[in-house]
Amino acid sequence: MREGIPTTRHRTKTGANRNSQSVTVLHVTDRLGGGVATSIESYLRNSPANMQHHLLAIEPDGAAISGMEMQGLKSFHRLPRSMALRPLAIRRVTKLTKADVVHAHSSFAGALVRTSLKQSRSLRLVYTPHCFAFERTDTRLAGLFALVEKVLRRNTTTLAACSRRERDLAISRLGFKEDQVAYIPNVATDRADIANPRDSGSLSENAAPLKILAVGRLAAQKDPQFFLKAVTQITALVGEVDAEWLGSGDAQLRNLLVSANIRVSAWKPHADVLRQLASSHVYFHTAAWEGFPMAVLEAAMVGVPQLVRQIPAFEHVPPSLTIDTGLTELARAWRYGEYDHWKQTNVSAWRSLLSENRASEQSKALRAVWAMES
């Protein structure tokens, strides 16, 4: 992909004929890494055929756009690192690509797009928070973030939530009208080439220490300190474990994990992340706040059991699937040779909970949001 690849399309005049015409979508994000990147990848993969896509983003450290699976992307444009230059870049690339829809990904990108552009009959502004900033637990500015969201609501064509809870928050807390909010379920990449080696029975659960994995940026949101606490607790229950955090970020948090004998690995290509996930005995998701994490979907896809932190994003999850309650059950299963049964029960429960997170459902939702279908 080269920056500024020209595209051809048909500008539609009204919503009435947009459904049958080509629609150009410009995706904008300041966080092209982790779950946001894989979410955008899935949007492209499950996009209706009459859509053309462009991306305006900052390349994250260690994760170049060339290494991502952005199939179907017509062009990539770099968002300036200078805050002062970003509004100009958004307006320039919107005009260059002749976008019908500008889709902002993340709370910050949502604010940036909606203060740089104005929605109109020919330009729709779609916003997916991927977790609202006012849910952060590491700042005293949550109330201010919520106020900003309420003000910018008036310049939002559609808030496209990545979970039903995020959709409900937009309506109940921010005052969005129901017909102004949509739900686009996150979905994992269907990778037939990624197999769990334990599905074949080639590995016994007690042939090696319990292998625990966490994936995400080393930052307050993913909360590596909570991961360390969970690893310490399970170690006390089962003895030696093999714990690893996959992802880069804050150096102090990295050193904290390393000093506790937890390996920290840099970002890898997505397929390699899935393979490493598939080779683990259990995945821990320890984020302090979330929208709807892609890693949880991916763990269920590759058949790895998982325990998540008991936070509002997982309020519908049974206690047995949470770190807060499920650690004891995992430890008992591991110690008494019942891991296989525990694993099957866990994975089955997660797949049932995630039954609506399917490519067909995402594609239908994207068509409605981008092409103004009812």
Backbone hydrogen bonds, N-H to C=O, Kabsch-Sander energy under -0.5 kcal/mol:
donor,donor_aa,acceptor,acceptor_aa,energy
5,I,2,R,-1.2
11,R,9,R,-0.6
17,N,14,T,-0.6
18,R,14,T,-0.5
19,N,15,G,-0.6
20,S,17,N,-0.6
21,Q,17,N,-0.5
21,Q,18,R,-0.8
23,V,50,N,-2.5
25,V,23,V,-0.5
25,V,52,Q,-3.5
26,L,101,V,-3.0
27,H,25,V,-0.6
27,H,54,H,-3.1
28,V,103,H,-2.5
29,T,56,L,-2.0
30,D,105,H,-0.6
32,L,58,I,-0.8
33,G,31,R,-2.2
36,V,33,G,-1.0
37,A,33,G,-0.9
38,T,34,G,-1.8
39,S,35,G,-2.2
40,I,36,V,-2.4
41,E,37,A,-2.4
42,S,38,T,-1.9
43,Y,39,S,-2.1
44,L,40,I,-2.3
45,R,41,E,-2.4
46,N,42,S,-2.3
47,S,44,L,-1.1
51,M,48,P,-1.5
52,Q,23,V,-2.7
53,H,72,G,-0.7
54,H,25,V,-2.3
55,L,75,S,-2.1
56,L,27,H,-3.1
57,A,77,H,-2.2
58,I,29,T,-0.8
63,A,60,P,-1.9
67,G,64,A,-1.8
68,M,65,I,-1.7
70,M,68,M,-1.2
71,Q,69,E,-1.8
73,L,70,M,-1.5
74,K,53,H,-3.4
75,S,53,H,-0.7
76,F,2,R,-0.5
77,H,55,L,-3.2
79,L,57,A,-2.4
79,L,77,H,-0.5
85,L,82,S,-0.8
86,R,82,S,-0.7
86,R,83,M,-0.8
89,A,85,L,-2.0
90,I,86,R,-2.5
91,R,87,P,-2.2
92,R,88,L,-2.6
93,V,89,A,-2.7
94,T,90,I,-2.1
95,K,91,R,-1.9
96,L,92,R,-2.6
97,T,93,V,-2.6
98,K,94,T,-0.6
99,A,94,T,-1.8
100,D,24,T,-2.2
101,V,24,T,-2.2
102,V,124,R,-2.7
103,H,26,L,-2.8
103,H,101,V,-0.6
104,A,102,V,-0.7
104,A,126,V,-3.0
105,H,28,V,-2.8
106,S,104,A,-0.5
106,S,128,T,-2.6
107,S,129,P,-0.7
110,G,106,S,-2.4
111,A,107,S,-2.0
112,L,108,F,-2.5
113,V,109,A,-2.8
114,R,110,G,-1.9
115,T,111,A,-1.0
116,S,112,L,-0.7
116,S,113,V,-0.7
117,L,113,V,-2.0
120,S,123,L,-2.8
124,R,100,D,-2.7
126,V,102,V,-2.4
126,V,124,R,-0.7
127,Y,158,T,-2.2
128,T,104,A,-3.0
135,E,132,F,-1.6
136,R,133,A,-1.8
145,F,141,L,-2.4
146,A,142,A,-2.1
147,L,143,G,-1.8
148,V,144,L,-2.4
149,E,145,F,-2.1
150,K,146,A,-2.0
151,V,147,L,-2.1
152,L,148,V,-2.5
153,R,149,E,-1.0
154,R,151,V,-1.0
155,N,152,L,-1.7
156,T,153,R,-1.4
157,T,125,L,-1.8
158,T,125,L,-1.6
159,L,180,Q,-2.4
160,A,127,Y,-2.0
160,A,158,T,-0.7
161,A,159,L,-1.0
161,A,182,A,-2.4
167,R,163,S,-2.0
168,D,164,R,-2.4
169,L,165,R,-2.4
170,A,166,E,-1.8
171,I,167,R,-1.4
172,S,168,D,-3.1
173,R,169,L,-2.4
174,L,169,L,-1.3
175,G,171,I,-0.7
176,F,170,A,-2.4
180,Q,177,K,-1.9
181,V,178,E,-1.2
182,A,159,L,-2.7
184,I,161,A,-3.1
184,I,182,A,-0.5
186,N,162,C,-0.8
191,R,189,T,-1.1
192,A,190,D,-0.7
194,I,191,R,-1.4
195,A,193,D,-0.7
199,D,196,N,-2.0
200,S,196,N,-0.5
200,S,197,P,-0.6
201,G,198,R,-1.0
202,S,197,P,-0.9
207,A,204,S,-1.6
210,L,240,E,-0.8
212,I,210,L,-0.7
212,I,242,D,-2.4
213,L,282,V,-1.9
214,A,244,E,-1.8
216,G,246,L,-2.3
218,L,248,S,-2.4
219,A,217,R,-1.6
223,D,219,A,-1.5
226,F,223,D,-0.9
227,F,223,D,-1.3
228,L,224,P,-2.4
229,K,225,Q,-1.9
230,A,226,F,-2.4
231,V,227,F,-2.7
232,T,228,L,-2.4
233,Q,229,K,-2.0
234,I,230,A,-2.4
235,T,231,V,-2.3
236,A,232,T,-1.7
237,L,233,Q,-0.9
238,V,234,I,-2.4
239,G,235,T,-2.3
242,D,210,L,-3.1
243,A,241,V,-0.6
244,E,212,I,-1.9
245,W,263,R,-3.1
246,L,214,A,-3.1
247,G,245,W,-0.7
247,G,265,S,-3.1
250,D,218,L,-2.8
254,R,250,D,-1.9
255,N,251,A,-2.6
256,L,252,Q,-1.9
257,L,253,L,-1.9
258,V,254,R,-2.7
259,S,255,N,-2.4
260,A,256,L,-0.6
260,A,257,L,-1.1
261,N,258,V,-2.0
262,I,257,L,-2.2
263,R,243,A,-1.8
263,R,261,N,-0.6
265,S,245,W,-2.6
272,D,269,P,-0.7
273,V,269,P,-2.0
274,L,270,H,-2.3
275,R,271,A,-2.0
276,Q,272,D,-2.3
277,L,273,V,-2.5
278,A,274,L,-2.6
279,S,275,R,-1.2
280,S,277,L,-1.5
281,H,211,K,-1.7
282,V,211,K,-1.7
283,Y,305,P,-2.2
284,F,213,L,-2.4
285,H,283,Y,-0.5
285,H,307,L,-2.3
286,T,284,F,-0.6
288,A,221,Q,-2.8
289,W,221,Q,-0.8
297,L,293,P,-1.0
298,E,294,M,-2.4
299,A,295,A,-2.4
300,A,296,V,-1.8
301,M,297,L,-2.0
302,V,298,E,-2.2
303,G,299,A,-0.5
303,G,300,A,-0.6
304,V,299,A,-2.7
307,L,283,Y,-2.3
308,V,321,L,-2.0
309,R,285,H,-2.0
311,I,309,R,-1.6
314,F,311,I,-2.1
315,E,312,P,-1.8
317,V,314,F,-1.7
321,L,318,P,-2.1
322,T,319,P,-1.9
323,I,308,V,-2.7
325,T,319,P,-0.5
326,G,319,P,-0.6
326,G,322,T,-3.4
327,L,323,I,-1.1
328,T,325,T,-0.7
329,E,325,T,-0.6
330,L,326,G,-2.5
331,A,327,L,-2.7
332,R,328,T,-2.3
333,A,329,E,-2.4
334,W,330,L,-2.6
335,R,331,A,-2.4
336,Y,332,R,-1.9
337,G,334,W,-0.8
338,E,333,A,-2.9
339,Y,333,A,-0.7
342,W,338,E,-2.3
343,K,339,Y,-3.3
344,Q,340,D,-2.3
345,T,341,H,-2.3
346,N,342,W,-2.6
347,V,343,K,-2.9
348,S,344,Q,-2.2
349,A,345,T,-2.0
350,W,346,N,-2.2
351,R,347,V,-2.4
352,S,348,S,-1.7
353,L,349,A,-2.1
354,L,350,W,-2.0
355,S,352,S,-1.3
357,N,354,L,-1.6
358,R,356,E,-1.9
362,Q,358,R,-2.2
363,S,359,A,-2.8
364,K,360,S,-1.8
365,A,361,E,-2.0
366,L,362,Q,-2.7
367,R,363,S,-2.2
368,A,364,K,-1.7
369,V,365,A,-2.2
370,W,366,L,-2.9
371,A,367,R,-2.1
372,M,368,A,-0.7
373,E,367,R,-0.6
